[in-house]
């Protein structure tokens, strides 16, 4: 969903072309027995589906806990309970990042996994435009919180989500993140104080009912966002676990082994390419360079490291030697991300991750 400069895509294209030229110039060596793809992919499919199920179960559990903590917070908003909410939000994000490789199938294999892309957009759309949700910067009255013409119901928010632009995000963990944090963690808990009657100042501003006030609508928006996050994860988990004839699993099992191998390999290449783009976007700008700010943590070191480790899910389709090589490469890249601070550090991360492209 992210828009990247054309030069970044050209950079990735150059990487692939260079890798292709290197491979074409080498004389292919005979494959050893333990380097050949497994032809019976039933066990690989079982491992893959179980891994996806476990991740979704854990993410749903964390989201349900976050929803319960939100109910508690809204009963009595305090700075401490808001901090607790923010801390638990990171657990939800961390669990969802483990589903990264699976979610990318919705993009690389849309015929079978198109529904994954739809749910991923509802669960974790990014980047976001903060002004579509609430006040920020020099715009104290922006967003759905202040637009009383838009009802804050599940149906309305689903319709508003990405309605005119992919960054017009109303739902998901990153929209929730902004509702909890505001700009640079500056949102006070008082933004969620309950309003039981209109003040004289609010009446002078033109408010006619309590449910038109920003605090009331902000509380309502956060509640509905939590409701839809839990609902979307519940539906996605059921979709993933289904064994019905029209299920994702059944459609996958109709593919020949070589088609499954090709799908996994293509998805790995696609996911790695997207992560390389993300690494470029996350790299600190040179001094004096103007950079468009981000209002979500989708490119934080922790999020990127989680996405990188999630690519190990492809290992079920690789022979043992290549599976271990991929695991080692991804682990090195994830560790490099977590410790990266300078532009030089991020450049090293890029090189580590780029080397994983040829590992399979």
N, C-alpha and C positions, 0 to 999 in steps of 0.2 A: 504493500500500500504506500510505500515511501517513494517520493520523487527524488531522483538523483541526477546530478549534472551529467550531460552527455559525455564529458571527458572521462568520467569515472567508468562508464560502461565501455568506452573505448579501451581504457586501461585493462579491464578484465578480458576484453576480446583479444588484446595483444597477448595476454598471458596464455590463453587457450591456443592461439595460433602458434605461439612459440613452442608450447608443449607438444602440439601436433607435429610440428616440423622435426623436433628432436626425436619423437617416436618413429616418424617415417624414415629417418636417416639410419636407424638402427636395424640390424638384421634380427628378426624375431627369433628368440630361442625357444626350443621345445619346452612345453609346460611340464613341470614335474607333476607327479600324481597328486601331491597335496596342494597344488596351486590351481587345479581345475575346479570350476564351480560345481557345487553339489547339484546333481540332476534331480534328486527327489527333494522337493522343496517343502514337503508337508511339515517337517520338523521346524524348518526355518520360519514358516508361516505361523506355526503354533507359538514359537518363542516371540516372534514379532508382535503378534496380536495380544499375547499375555502381557508383554511389556507396555503396550499402549493402554491396555485396560488398567494396569497398576498405576500408571501415571495419572490417568483421568480420575481414578478413584481417589487418589491422594489429593489431587487438585480440588475435586468437588468437596472433599472433607474440609480442606482449608478454607474454601469459599463459604461453606456453611458456618464455620466458626467465625469468619469475618462478619457474616451477616448477623449472627447472634451478638457479637461485640458491638455492631452498629446499633442494634436495638437498645442495648444497654447504654451506649453513649448518648443516644437521642433522648433517653429518659432524663439524664442529668449530664449535660455537656460540661466537661472539665478539661483542662489542659492535659492532665494525666491520662484520662480516658482517650483523648484524641491521640496522644503519643502511643498508647497501646494499640489503637486502630492502625496507625501508620506502621508500627513494627510488624503487626500481623499481616498487613498488606504485602510486605516483602516475602512472606512465606507463600502466599498465593502466587505471586509472580514467579518465585523460584520453582515451584512445582509445575507451573504452566510451561516454563522454558524447557522442561524435560520432554515436552510433547513436540518440540520444534521440528524434528525430522519427520514425524508423522504428519504434522500440519502442512508441511511443504508438498506432500503428495497431492493436496488439493489444487496446487498450482502446476506441478509437473505432470500429473496424471488426472486431468479434470474429468475425463469421461467416466472413470470409476469413482474418483474421490472428490468430485466437485463440491459435495456437501461439506467436506472438511474445510474448504476455503470459506464457505458461508458462515460456518460456526466460528472459525478462527477470527473472522472479521467482527463478529458480535462479541467475542470473548476478549480479544486483545488487539483491537485496531489501533494503529499508530502510524505516523505521528498524529498528534491532536492539535486542534486550534483552540486554545483556552477561551478565546472570546466567544466561542460557540456555546460555552457552558456557563461561564460566570465572569465576574469582573476581573480585570487584570490590567496592570500598567496604568495608562492614562484613560482607561475606559471603565469607569466605575458602575456603569449601568448596562453592560453588555451581557449577552448570553441568554440561555433559556431561563435561568433563574430570574431574570428581570423582564422577560417577555411574557406577560400574563395572557397573551392571546393563544399561547401554546399550552394545551393541557398536559400535565405531567403524569400520563398513564402509560402502562406498558405498551399498549398499541401505538400511542403517539410517539414514544421514544424510539420504537422499532422503525417507524416510518421516517423519523427525523434522522436516524443514524446513517450517515454517508449519503444523505438525500441529494445534495448538489455537488459534493466533493468528497473524496475518500477521507479527507482530514476533518470533515464535519462530523466528529465523533461524539456520540451521546452515551454510548454503552461500553462496557468492558473494563478491564483492570486499569487501563491508563486514563480513562475518563474518571474513574473512581479516584485514582491517585491525585488528580488535580483537584477534585472536590475536597479531598482530605488535606492536601498540602497548600493549595493556592500557589502563589509564586514564591519559590525559594523557601518553602516551609514557613511562610509568614502568616498562614491563615490562623486566626484565633478561634478558640472553641466557641466564643460568643457568637460567631457567625451561625451557630446552630441552636442558639437559645430559642426556646419555644415562645411563640407570640400568641397571647390569649385575647388581647384587645388592641385596637389601634391607638397609637399615641396622637397627641395633638399635631405633632410635626408630620406624622404619616398622613393624617387627614388633610393637612394643608398641601401635601405633595400629590394628593389626588387618589389615595388608596380608599377603596370603599369597603373592602372586606379583609379579614385577617389572612385569608388564603392567597391574597395578592402580594403580600409582603415578601421581600427577598429571603428572610430567614425561614418562613414557612415553606416557600417553594424550594429552597436549598435542601431542607430536611426531606421534603417529598422526593426530590430528584435523587438524592443519595439512597433513599429507601428503595425506590423503583429500580435503580441501577443494580443494587445488591440482589433484589428479587430476580431480575433478568439474568444476572451472572450465574446464579445458582441454577436457574431454569435451563439456561443454555448448556451448562456443563452436564446437567442431568440428561438432557436430550442427546448430547454428543456421546456421552458414555453409553447410553442405550443403543445408539446408532452403531457404535464401534463393537459392542458385544453381541449384536443381533446375528443370528445364524439363519434367518429367513431367506427365502429364495431371492428376494430383492435386496439383500443386505450387501454391505461393502465386502464382507468376508466371502460371500458366495461369488460375487463378481470377480474378486481376486483369484479365487480358486479355479475359475474357468480358464485362466490364462495358462499357457504352456510354461514350463520351467524357464526356457530361455527368455520368454516375454517378462516373467517376473524378475529375472536377473537384470534385464535391460531397464525395467522400470525403477528398480532400486538403485542401480548405477546412475541413471539419469537424475534421479532425485537427489542422490548424494552430490553430484556435480552442481546441480542447481542450488542446493542448500549451501554448499561451500562458496559458490559464487556470490550469493546474496550476503553471506557473512563477510566476505572480502569487501563488498561494497559498504557494509555496516562498519567494518574496521576503518575504512577510509573516512567515513562520515564522523566516526568517533575520535579520530586523530586530532589532537590540539592544533589549532590554526597557528600559523606563523604570527609573530608579533606585528601588530598594525593591520592585520587582516580582519575584515568585517565578516562575521559569521552569523547566519540566521539562528536565533536561539531555539532551543527545544524545551518543551514543557512537559516531557515525560521521561522516564528513565529506561526506555526500551533499549538504549545504547549504552547503558551503564556497564562497567566491567563485569559485575556479577551476572547481569542478564546475558551478555555476550558469552561469558564462560559457560553458562548453563546451556545455551544453544549449541555451543561447540561440542560439549560433552554428549549432548543428545544425539549427535550424529553416529555414535557408537551403535545405535539401533540397526544401522546398515550391516553390521558385522555378521549377523545371522546368515547372510547370503554369501559371505566371503570364505574362502578356504582358510584354515587356521593361521597360516603364516601371514597372509595379508590382513586377516582380522586383527592380529596382534600389532602389526605395523600401523594400521589405522588407529588403533587404540592408543599406542604410544605417541603418535603424531598429534592426535587430538588432545591428549593430556598435556603435552608440552605447550601446545597453543593456548589451552585454557589457563595454565599456570602463568604464561607470559601475559595474558590479558589482565589477570588479577593483580599483577605487580606493575603494570604499565603506568607510567606517569608522564614522561617526556615524549616529544615527537619521535625521538630515536627509539624509545621503548616500543611505541606503537608501530613503527616501521619494522621492528623485529617481529612483532606479533603477526604482521601482514606476511612476512616471509615464512614464518613457521606454518601459518595456516595455508599459504599457497602451496607449500610442499605436500600437503595432504591431498591435493588435487590428483597427484599421480600415484598415490599410495595404492588405491584399489587396482 
